[in-house]
Structure formats: C-alpha cells, structure tokens
Amino acid sequence: MTADSPNPASRPPHPLALAAIDALARRPGARVLEVGAGSGRNTRALRAAGFEPVSLAAADGPAAAALSSHALLHGTRAELEALLGAIARAIEPGAPLFATFGSVNDARYGEGIAVEPGVYAPEFGDEAGVAHIFFDEAGLRALLASAWEILSLEERAVDEIAGSWAHERAPLRGARHWFAIARRRV
C-alpha cells in the first residue's frame, strides 16, 4: 500500500454486500458464502450485521446466500462455470447469489494476452498474468442460465467501488462490471 492509497480496512463494503445484508435481514446469524474475501471489507460488514461469512473451502453445509464482489471477474470460462457450479452446490435451493462479472464495455476489455474468446490477461501492472473474463449481457445470461434465475442485472461504472488496494500501480479508469443478483434454481 502506498502512503496516499486508502487503507483497505477503512473501505466501505461493496454495494452488493449491502444488498445481501438487506436481503437477509430476516435471517439473523445466517451463513453467507463469501467467494473471494479480498481486503475483508465485505467480511467485516457481514459480521457487523450479525451474519457468519464462510469460504467455499470451509463450507460444511448449505449457506443462505453467496457473495462475490470480484472473484468471478477472473479465470477462463471453464473455471468460472466450475466455480459457479460449486457455489450453487454450497447454498440452499432458492438462495440468492450477489456477484460481479466483467463487462465487454470495461476499458480493459481486449487488452493484454488473449487467453480465449472474451478472456484477457494483462501483461503489466498489479494483475499481470491474471486472466480476466468479460461478458456482454447475452453471454452472461447464458452463463448463468443453467443453475440460476436472474433477478436483476445491471452494468455499472466501478472505478470508485472496485478495490483500489488491488490496483495500486495502475488505478482503474473506465472499469465496468455487471452487478448480478440471481437465485439458485431448485
């Protein structure tokens, strides 16, 4: 962390973490599957709201919801499909998923090394070599269709929301993510 970068511990929770907290308000103490804890800002918010965040590796029973504010932005299509399947198996039937996905309208789309269609790995910067996957609306709906019923899908500018702690050397400019809220099919 540089001297002028914000302390990750002081960052507010992601808007989808707040949506998950609101959605689970009638289930105090519920377990929430958190996929990719990052700086811990969402974990802290979930705990402060009275929920029990658990990781996919530590899930020992179905969770009431799943939250991923950035983990589903990375990987190949096969890796993302496998991860979404694991998430679906780790939450209750009908439980919600609150997640972000990369958009083809993101300024980084098409930059770096092409890994496969829609997947690029930056050659430089904080995430050099990390595959990033991007979707248009139809492609994201198709990805989610087998296990999820989409409740809302919105594309948003995220330069101010995304974890600047993960982009210290090259702050985001023109980043766009899909904010998805979906329900696990029964």
C-alpha positions in Angstrom: 0.0 0.0 0.0 1.4 3.4 -0.9 1.4 6.3 1.5 -1.5 8.0 -0.3 -3.6 5.0 -1.0 -6.6 4.3 1.2 -6.4 1.8 4.0 -8.2 -1.3 2.8 -9.7 -1.8 6.3 -11.4 1.6 6.1 -13.1 1.0 2.7 -16.9 0.6 2.8 -18.5 -2.7 1.8 -19.3 -3.3 -1.8 -22.9 -2.3 -2.8 -23.7 -6.0 -3.4 -22.6 -6.8 0.1 -25.1 -4.2 1.4 -27.8 -5.7 -0.9 -27.1 -9.2 0.6 -27.3 -7.8 4.1 -30.6 -6.2 3.3 -32.0 -9.3 1.7 -31.0 -11.5 4.7 -32.3 -9.1 7.3 -34.9 -11.6 8.5 -32.3 -14.4 8.9 -30.0 -13.2 11.7 -27.0 -15.4 12.1 -27.4 -16.9 8.6 -24.3 -18.2 6.9 -23.2 -16.3 3.8 -20.8 -18.0 1.4 -18.2 -15.4 0.6 -16.2 -16.2 -2.6 -13.1 -14.1 -2.7 -12.7 -12.1 0.5 -10.2 -9.6 -0.9 -9.4 -6.9 1.6 -12.0 -8.1 4.0 -14.3 -5.1 3.7 -17.4 -7.3 2.9 -16.5 -9.9 5.6 -16.4 -7.1 8.2 -19.8 -5.8 7.1 -21.4 -9.2 7.1 -20.1 -9.9 10.6 -21.2 -6.5 11.9 -24.7 -7.2 10.5 -24.8 -10.5 12.5 -24.1 -13.0 9.7 -21.5 -15.7 9.5 -19.3 -15.4 6.5 -17.8 -18.7 5.3 -15.4 -19.5 2.4 -16.2 -22.1 -0.2 -13.4 -24.3 1.1 -14.8 -24.1 4.7 -18.5 -24.6 3.8 -19.8 -27.6 5.7 -23.5 -27.1 5.0 -25.7 -25.0 2.7 -25.4 -21.3 3.2 -28.3 -18.8 3.0 -26.7 -16.8 0.2 -23.5 -16.3 -1.7 -21.5 -13.1 -2.3 -18.7 -12.5 -4.7 -17.8 -8.9 -5.4 -14.7 -9.6 -7.5 -13.7 -13.2 -7.6 -15.9 -14.0 -10.6 -14.0 -11.5 -12.7 -11.0 -13.8 -13.1 -10.4 -17.1 -14.9 -11.3 -18.9 -18.0 -14.9 -19.8 -19.0 -14.4 -23.4 -17.8 -13.0 -22.2 -14.5 -15.9 -19.8 -14.0 -18.5 -22.4 -14.9 -17.0 -24.8 -12.4 -16.9 -22.2 -9.7 -20.5 -21.2 -10.3 -21.5 -24.9 -10.0 -19.6 -25.2 -6.7 -21.3 -22.1 -5.4 -24.7 -23.4 -6.4 -24.0 -26.7 -4.6 -22.9 -24.8 -1.4 -26.0 -22.7 -0.9 -29.6 -23.6 -0.2 -32.0 -24.2 -3.1 -33.6 -20.8 -3.9 -30.8 -18.9 -2.1 -29.5 -15.7 -3.7 -26.2 -15.0 -5.3 -24.9 -11.4 -5.3 -22.0 -11.2 -7.8 -20.0 -9.0 -10.1 -18.8 -10.0 -13.6 -16.6 -8.2 -16.1 -18.3 -6.3 -18.9 -17.1 -6.1 -22.5 -17.7 -2.3 -22.0 -14.8 -2.2 -19.5 -11.8 -0.2 -20.7 -9.6 -3.2 -20.2 -11.5 -5.5 -22.5 -9.3 -6.8 -25.3 -6.1 -5.6 -23.5 -3.2 -8.0 -22.8 -2.7 -11.6 -23.8 -5.8 -13.3 -25.4 -6.3 -16.5 -23.4 -9.6 -17.5 -25.1 -12.5 -15.5 -26.6 -13.5 -12.9 -24.0 -10.6 -13.7 -21.7 -7.5 -11.5 -21.5 -4.5 -11.5 -19.1 -2.8 -8.1 -18.6 0.9 -8.1 -19.4 1.7 -5.3 -16.9 0.5 -3.8 -13.6 -0.8 -5.2 -10.4 -2.7 -8.1 -12.1 -0.2 -9.0 -14.7 -0.8 -12.6 -15.9 -4.2 -12.9 -14.2 -6.9 -13.9 -16.6 -9.9 -11.5 -16.7 -13.2 -12.7 -18.3 -15.7 -10.3 -19.9 -19.3 -10.7 -20.9 -21.9 -8.9 -22.9 -25.4 -9.2 -21.4 -26.5 -12.2 -23.6 -23.3 -14.0 -22.8 -23.7 -13.5 -19.0 -27.3 -14.6 -19.1 -26.3 -17.7 -21.0 -23.6 -18.5 -18.4 -26.0 -18.2 -15.5 -29.0 -19.9 -17.2 -28.3 -23.5 -16.2 -28.2 -23.0 -12.4 -29.5 -19.5 -11.7 -32.6 -17.4 -12.2 -31.5 -13.8 -12.8 -33.4 -11.4 -10.5 -31.5 -8.3 -11.6 -28.6 -7.5 -13.9 -27.1 -4.0 -14.1 -23.9 -2.8 -15.8 -22.2 -0.1 -13.6 -19.0 2.0 -13.7 -16.9 0.8 -10.8 -13.7 2.9 -10.7 -14.6 4.2 -7.3 -16.1 0.9 -6.0 -13.5 -1.7 -7.1 -10.7 -2.5 -4.7 -8.1 0.2 -5.3 -5.9 -1.8 -2.9 -5.6 -4.4 -5.7 -4.8 -1.7 -8.3 -2.2 0.5 -6.6 0.2 0.9 -9.5 -2.4 1.5 -12.1 -5.7 2.8 -10.7 -8.8 1.7 -12.6 -10.1 4.1 -15.3 -13.2 3.1 -17.3 -13.9 -0.2 -15.4 -17.4 -1.6 -15.8 -18.9 -4.6 -14.1 -22.2 -6.4 -14.2 -23.9 -6.4 -10.8 -26.0 -9.6 -10.8 -28.5 -10.8 -8.3 -29.7 -14.3 -9.1 -31.5 -17.2 -7.3 -30.2 -20.7 -7.3 -32.7 -22.9 -9.2 -34.4 -25.5 -7.1 
